[in-house]
Amino acid sequence: MEFLTGFAGSLIPFLLILTVLVFVHELGHYWVARRAGVRVEVFSVGFGPELFGWNDKHDTRWKVSAIPLGGYVKMYGDADPASATSEGLEEMTPDQKAVSFHYKSVKQRIAIVA
């Protein structure tokens, strides 16, 4: 029983620290993407089902998800997790291309991903 108490006592602080680190890390991607003119669709801390969230004035969905072991920032035009070029990009309007991750310069994309 002492093991479980010690484990739980270590797990909660670990998850709290990890959540803060993930938030700051993903905020860096978000901040650079927004400065580059990319529309950010989702900012998530955690994976899996959404526990709660809200939309901001830029229509970004900010959410906290059930599995607190990471996070992600989903940018407009970024259809899959590997950031591979998705089908349908050719059909975008000039306004959509202006806010799409895939239509930014190589330097901008490197900065966003780094």
C-alpha angles and dihedrals in degrees: 000000000000089000092056092049091050092045094050090044089057098038097059096052090043092054092046093051092044091051092053091047092048091048093052092044094050091043087062091056090045094049095049092045092052091048089052090053097252117147110234112212101183136016109188133180104198134007135256127036117008114250095189139335148154141211121243128212091274089056093249113151108226111196146168113215134202102254108061098198102105142333144218147214115223113205128200111271093019099115102169137036094249091058090236117161106271128215114261097042089111089059095058121118119238089257091053092047089052091063098034121111092220094056096054120102120272090251091053093048091048090050092049094049095042 
